[in-house]
Amino acid sequence: MAEKGKSKTDVAARAESKNRVNRCSFCGNKVDVVLSVSPTGKKKMKRICCEG
């Protein structure tokens, strides 16, 4: 049987990747990700930043 004391995931690595902030390659500001829905009902994830 498997040992109960060990975790299969690296919790520290997961926390670090979750807290990492994506930066824009043009202006260096934080990139916000929003969900936009078109009039036809299609959903799309958009990255909002410097609008450039």
N, C-alpha and C positions, 0 to 999 in steps of 0.2 A: 504494500500500500504506500501511497505518497505521504511524505512528511507534512504535518499540519503547520509547523512553525515557519515554513518558508513561503514567501510570496513569489509568484511567477512574474510579476510586473515590477519595474523599477519606479517606485513612487516618486523619488526625487527627480528623476528625468521627466516624468509626466508633469509634475508641478512646474518645472522650469520651462517646458515647452508651452504650457498653458499661460504662463505669465509673460512670455516673450511678446514684445510689441512689434507689429509689422510697420516698417517705415517706408514712405514713398521714395522711389529712386530719383525723383525730380526735385522735390522741395524738402524732403527729410521729415515731414510731419507724419503723425500717426494716421494710418489708413483705417477708415471705418467701413465695415461690411454691412450692407443693408439688403433686405429682401424687397424687390420690386415686382409688382404684378401688372402685366400688360392688360389692356382692355379685353383681349381675347381670353384672359384667364391664365396665361402662361407665366410661371414664376421664374425669376432670375436673381441670382446673387450679384450685387454690384459693389464695387470698391470705390468709395467716395474719398477724395483727397483734395488736390489742388485744382480739379476740374480742367486739367490741361491737356 
